[in-house]
Amino acid sequence: MNKICCIVSRDEPKDIFDIVSIAETYSFNWKDILIAAKRKKLLNEVEVALRIEESPTQLLKNNNWVFREVNTQDFDKKLKRIIRDILLGGDNFLGEAKLDIAIVSTNLDF
């Protein structure tokens, strides 16, 4: 939820990378995440989706916090799916059949 709040007010490629990594790792509903984020910061789904869509994925290359090469085409596909899920308020497609985020949410900076 914190990462969602961050992307609205700053342009850090790591925030986008972290959102995708969390989405690939955990099962959750985007509507629930956005409701929780709205308790901390004034934002809306369209604004979040737009910020994700505008994120420059080429900045993911050559960073010391990326431990493996990022396939930007694959990453862009994942971003498009996240945007769709956010706008529809649906379940996180990338995290299907993964551990529910509610189980570990106290330790995540999402």
C-alpha positions as CSV (number, residue, x, y, z in Angstrom):
1,M,0.0,0.0,0.0
2,N,2.9,2.4,0.7
3,K,4.3,1.8,-2.7
4,I,0.9,2.7,-4.3
5,C,1.0,6.0,-2.3
6,C,4.5,6.7,-3.4
7,I,4.1,6.4,-7.1
8,V,1.5,9.1,-7.1
9,S,3.9,11.7,-5.7
10,R,7.4,10.6,-7.0
11,D,9.0,9.1,-10.1
12,E,11.2,6.2,-8.7
13,P,11.6,3.2,-11.0
14,K,12.2,1.0,-7.9
15,D,8.7,1.7,-6.7
16,I,7.3,0.3,-9.9
17,F,9.7,-2.6,-9.8
18,D,8.6,-3.4,-6.2
19,I,4.9,-3.2,-7.1
20,V,5.4,-5.8,-9.9
21,S,7.5,-8.0,-7.7
22,I,4.9,-8.0,-5.0
23,A,2.1,-8.6,-7.5
24,E,4.0,-11.6,-8.9
25,T,4.6,-13.0,-5.4
26,Y,1.3,-12.6,-3.5
27,S,-2.5,-13.0,-4.0
28,F,-4.7,-10.0,-3.2
29,N,-7.5,-7.8,-4.6
30,W,-6.5,-4.5,-6.0
31,K,-9.7,-2.8,-4.8
32,D,-8.8,-3.7,-1.2
33,I,-5.2,-2.4,-1.6
34,L,-6.5,0.9,-3.1
35,I,-9.0,1.3,-0.3
36,A,-6.2,0.9,2.2
37,A,-4.0,3.3,0.3
38,K,-6.8,5.9,0.2
39,R,-6.8,5.9,4.0
40,K,-3.2,7.2,3.9
41,K,-3.3,9.5,0.8
42,L,-5.7,11.2,-1.5
43,L,-5.6,9.2,-4.7
44,N,-7.8,7.4,-7.2
45,E,-7.5,4.3,-9.4
46,V,-7.2,6.3,-12.6
47,E,-4.4,8.4,-11.2
48,V,-2.5,5.3,-10.0
49,A,-3.0,3.5,-13.3
50,L,-1.8,6.5,-15.2
51,R,1.4,6.8,-13.1
52,I,2.1,3.1,-13.7
53,E,1.5,3.4,-17.4
54,E,3.8,6.4,-17.7
55,S,6.6,4.8,-15.8
56,P,9.8,4.6,-17.9
57,T,10.7,0.9,-17.8
58,Q,14.0,1.5,-19.5
59,L,15.2,3.1,-16.2
60,L,15.0,-0.4,-14.7
61,K,18.2,-1.3,-16.5
62,N,21.6,-0.8,-14.9
63,N,20.5,-0.2,-11.3
64,N,22.2,-1.7,-8.3
65,W,18.9,-2.9,-6.8
66,V,18.0,-5.0,-9.8
67,F,19.7,-8.4,-9.3
68,R,18.7,-9.9,-12.7
69,E,18.3,-8.4,-16.1
70,V,14.8,-7.1,-16.7
71,N,13.1,-8.0,-19.9
72,T,11.3,-4.7,-20.5
73,Q,8.8,-6.3,-22.9
74,D,7.7,-8.8,-20.4
75,F,7.8,-6.2,-17.7
76,D,5.5,-3.9,-19.8
77,K,3.0,-6.7,-20.2
78,K,2.9,-7.2,-16.5
79,L,2.4,-3.5,-16.0
80,K,-0.5,-3.5,-18.5
81,R,-2.1,-6.4,-16.6
82,I,-1.7,-4.6,-13.3
83,I,-3.3,-1.5,-14.7
84,R,-6.2,-3.5,-16.0
85,D,-6.7,-5.2,-12.6
86,I,-6.5,-1.8,-10.8
87,L,-9.1,-0.2,-13.1
88,L,-11.4,-3.1,-12.8
89,G,-10.9,-3.4,-9.0
90,G,-10.2,-7.1,-9.5
91,D,-8.0,-9.8,-8.1
92,N,-4.3,-9.6,-8.8
93,F,-3.9,-11.8,-11.9
94,L,-0.1,-12.0,-11.5
95,G,-0.5,-13.5,-8.0
96,E,-3.1,-16.1,-8.8
97,A,-2.6,-19.2,-6.7
98,K,0.1,-17.5,-4.6
99,L,0.2,-16.9,-0.9
100,D,-2.4,-14.4,0.3
101,I,-0.9,-11.0,1.1
102,A,-3.0,-10.7,4.2
103,I,-0.9,-13.5,5.8
104,V,2.3,-11.5,5.5
105,S,1.1,-7.9,5.1
106,T,2.5,-6.7,8.4
107,N,6.0,-7.2,7.0
108,L,5.4,-5.6,3.5
109,D,5.8,-2.1,2.4
110,F,3.1,-2.3,-0.2
